[in-house]
Amino acid sequence: MAGLTKTKTESRASNLLTDPTLFPIYQTNTSAGPYINTGFVTQNNAINSTFFSAQSAMGTYVTQSSGNYSTVLNYTSLTYPIIIGNVVTSYYNGNSTYKIKFTVDGIETIIEPATSFHGRLVWGAQNVDSKGMTVNQYNSYGWGMRYKHPYAGEYGAYTASGGKSVSAARQVLEHPTDMYVHGFPVLLAEKSIKIETYCSNLYNNTYYNYSFVNWANLKGF
């Protein structure tokens, strides 16, 4: 009808979440943890400078303090909203207690597995399909979400894991913006964000002791 105006209300995308407890968590069964892409069809895991040089282009890493929280990301007044894709703790070659503390827009949440373990604690979705499209492509594995690799982990658990979600160092961490547009869950912070990691023990290795966060501006540069 003439003279009437419709007002459209935009809703937030369903994969923009504000509660860190709604995300999957994994324990890695190796020191390496998940992979990231470091070049064209080239991937590395978290045990060398190549990985962390590439990771710094899509996030932040710090050296973990033993038995204390270490701040990996801290913005007290955001100009633009940001999204967080993954948080990964340091590694210890023996049982250790791991925690991740989020303070999102003033609300504090601590992610703490019920049992200690050795490995890394990975928070957030991982891409289990992108390591290779065939078994031998890129000299790697091509198993996806619906396949259970005999080595461990891709299907969510492995022998004697007691139902835990285990990362077998075959998954890939993606850039948070790519995660967002492909429908992976990402954490939204609009006013402030602080992320801290905790590990009760450390290993005598520079790269094992790095904790890191992958994050990106949702808008603005």
PLY file of the C-alpha trace (Angstrom):
ply
format ascii 1.0
element vertex 221
property float x
property float y
property float z
element edge 220
property int vertex1
property int vertex2
end_header
0.00 0.00 0.00
1.16 3.50 -0.78
2.69 5.37 2.11
3.66 2.29 4.13
7.30 1.54 4.88
8.67 -1.86 5.80
11.49 -1.97 8.32
13.83 -4.95 7.99
15.62 -6.13 11.12
18.95 -7.85 10.44
19.73 -10.79 12.69
23.22 -11.87 13.73
24.71 -14.75 11.77
24.11 -18.02 13.61
27.82 -18.86 13.78
28.72 -15.61 15.60
28.66 -16.83 19.20
29.43 -15.01 22.44
29.63 -17.98 24.83
33.03 -19.78 24.77
31.49 -22.89 26.33
29.56 -23.62 23.12
32.73 -24.44 21.16
34.40 -27.82 20.71
37.64 -28.53 22.55
40.31 -31.10 21.75
43.39 -32.54 23.38
46.25 -33.17 20.98
48.01 -36.49 21.21
51.31 -35.07 19.97
53.40 -31.99 20.62
52.71 -30.72 17.14
49.03 -30.06 17.45
47.06 -28.98 14.39
48.44 -27.61 11.12
48.04 -24.24 9.42
48.69 -23.31 5.81
52.09 -21.62 5.52
52.17 -21.31 1.72
50.58 -22.65 -1.47
49.69 -26.31 -0.71
52.24 -26.12 2.13
51.38 -26.80 5.74
53.30 -26.85 9.01
52.45 -27.71 12.59
53.29 -25.89 15.79
56.86 -27.05 16.36
58.93 -24.61 14.29
59.45 -20.97 13.31
57.73 -21.45 9.94
54.44 -22.18 11.67
54.62 -19.22 14.03
55.77 -16.78 11.35
52.63 -17.67 9.41
50.43 -17.79 12.51
51.40 -14.23 13.46
49.72 -13.08 10.24
46.37 -14.29 11.54
46.73 -14.03 15.27
48.95 -13.65 18.31
51.26 -15.95 20.25
53.11 -15.65 23.57
55.50 -17.73 25.65
53.54 -19.50 28.36
54.42 -18.95 32.02
54.56 -22.17 34.05
51.81 -22.46 36.65
50.38 -19.01 35.88
47.95 -17.47 33.44
49.60 -15.83 30.43
47.75 -13.14 28.49
47.67 -13.94 24.78
45.17 -11.30 23.63
43.93 -8.19 25.43
41.86 -5.29 24.08
40.04 -3.25 26.72
38.20 -0.97 24.26
37.52 -2.27 20.77
36.94 0.14 17.88
35.47 -2.65 15.76
34.13 -6.09 16.68
36.59 -8.94 16.37
36.15 -12.67 15.91
38.23 -15.44 17.46
38.62 -18.73 15.65
40.94 -20.82 17.81
42.92 -20.78 21.03
45.73 -23.31 21.50
47.73 -23.78 24.68
51.36 -24.73 25.14
52.51 -28.36 25.25
54.00 -30.46 28.03
55.36 -33.98 27.56
53.64 -35.32 30.64
50.38 -34.79 32.47
49.55 -31.14 32.96
46.53 -29.05 33.87
45.34 -26.74 31.08
42.92 -23.83 31.23
41.76 -21.06 28.92
40.22 -17.95 30.46
38.00 -15.73 28.29
36.74 -12.30 29.29
34.35 -11.33 26.51
32.69 -7.92 26.83
33.26 -8.10 30.58
31.99 -11.66 31.11
34.58 -14.16 32.36
34.52 -17.84 31.41
37.13 -20.52 32.15
37.49 -23.60 29.96
39.13 -26.37 31.99
39.11 -30.07 31.05
38.13 -32.34 33.91
41.36 -34.35 33.76
45.02 -33.53 33.20
46.74 -34.83 30.05
49.82 -34.35 27.92
49.48 -32.52 24.62
47.95 -29.16 23.76
44.43 -27.97 24.54
42.74 -26.75 21.36
39.61 -24.61 21.63
37.46 -23.93 18.56
36.55 -25.67 15.33
39.16 -27.38 13.18
38.95 -28.19 9.48
39.35 -31.94 9.23
38.86 -32.01 5.44
41.61 -29.71 4.20
44.83 -31.62 4.86
44.58 -33.33 1.48
41.89 -34.45 -0.94
43.41 -37.92 -1.42
45.48 -40.18 0.80
48.79 -39.14 -0.79
48.06 -35.57 -1.92
50.62 -33.08 -0.58
52.37 -36.10 0.99
49.68 -36.20 3.62
46.30 -37.58 4.62
42.93 -37.02 2.99
40.57 -38.32 5.59
37.54 -36.19 6.28
34.94 -35.89 8.99
33.07 -39.10 8.10
36.13 -41.36 8.07
37.94 -42.94 10.97
41.67 -43.06 10.42
43.31 -46.01 12.22
46.06 -43.75 13.62
43.72 -41.75 15.88
41.45 -38.90 16.40
39.84 -37.73 13.18
36.46 -39.15 14.14
36.49 -37.62 17.59
38.10 -40.26 19.80
40.72 -42.97 19.72
41.57 -46.11 21.68
41.27 -45.67 25.45
40.38 -42.00 25.14
37.19 -42.42 27.14
35.13 -40.42 24.65
37.40 -37.39 24.63
37.81 -35.37 21.44
41.37 -35.98 20.31
43.27 -34.06 17.66
45.73 -36.34 15.90
47.80 -33.54 14.31
45.96 -33.99 11.01
43.48 -31.11 11.34
44.04 -27.61 10.01
43.33 -24.28 11.69
41.87 -21.76 9.27
41.91 -17.96 9.24
38.98 -16.72 11.38
37.49 -14.76 8.47
37.48 -17.90 6.32
35.93 -19.81 9.22
33.20 -17.17 9.49
32.21 -17.19 5.83
32.26 -20.99 5.67
29.93 -21.33 8.65
32.38 -22.48 11.31
31.55 -21.14 14.79
33.59 -18.08 15.78
33.58 -16.08 19.00
32.34 -12.49 18.72
33.67 -9.69 20.94
32.15 -6.24 20.43
33.49 -4.09 23.30
36.47 -5.85 24.89
38.31 -9.15 24.86
40.95 -10.81 27.02
42.20 -14.36 26.52
44.58 -16.04 28.95
46.05 -19.54 28.89
47.30 -21.71 31.75
49.61 -24.71 31.82
50.83 -26.20 35.10
54.06 -27.53 33.57
56.33 -26.49 30.70
58.66 -28.37 28.38
62.21 -27.24 27.62
61.46 -26.15 24.06
60.74 -22.67 22.66
57.96 -23.67 20.27
56.28 -26.14 22.62
55.88 -23.29 25.12
53.99 -20.96 22.78
50.25 -20.47 23.32
48.35 -18.72 20.54
45.05 -17.19 19.43
43.77 -16.80 15.87
41.59 -13.70 15.53
40.54 -11.05 13.01
38.63 -7.78 12.72
35.04 -8.39 11.71
34.96 -5.00 9.99
37.43 -2.18 9.58
41.17 -2.38 9.08
0 1
1 2
2 3
3 4
4 5
5 6
6 7
7 8
8 9
9 10
10 11
11 12
12 13
13 14
14 15
15 16
16 17
17 18
18 19
19 20
20 21
21 22
22 23
23 24
24 25
25 26
26 27
27 28
28 29
29 30
30 31
31 32
32 33
33 34
34 35
35 36
36 37
37 38
38 39
39 40
40 41
41 42
42 43
43 44
44 45
45 46
46 47
47 48
48 49
49 50
50 51
51 52
52 53
53 54
54 55
55 56
56 57
57 58
58 59
59 60
60 61
61 62
62 63
63 64
64 65
65 66
66 67
67 68
68 69
69 70
70 71
71 72
72 73
73 74
74 75
75 76
76 77
77 78
78 79
79 80
80 81
81 82
82 83
83 84
84 85
85 86
86 87
87 88
88 89
89 90
90 91
91 92
92 93
93 94
94 95
95 96
96 97
97 98
98 99
99 100
100 101
101 102
102 103
103 104
104 105
105 106
106 107
107 108
108 109
109 110
110 111
111 112
112 113
113 114
114 115
115 116
116 117
117 118
118 119
119 120
120 121
121 122
122 123
123 124
124 125
125 126
126 127
127 128
128 129
129 130
130 131
131 132
132 133
133 134
134 135
135 136
136 137
137 138
138 139
139 140
140 141
141 142
142 143
143 144
144 145
145 146
146 147
147 148
148 149
149 150
150 151
151 152
152 153
153 154
154 155
155 156
156 157
157 158
158 159
159 160
160 161
161 162
162 163
163 164
164 165
165 166
166 167
167 168
168 169
169 170
170 171
171 172
172 173
173 174
174 175
175 176
176 177
177 178
178 179
179 180
180 181
181 182
182 183
183 184
184 185
185 186
186 187
187 188
188 189
189 190
190 191
191 192
192 193
193 194
194 195
195 196
196 197
197 198
198 199
199 200
200 201
201 202
202 203
203 204
204 205
205 206
206 207
207 208
208 209
209 210
210 211
211 212
212 213
213 214
214 215
215 216
216 217
217 218
218 219
219 220
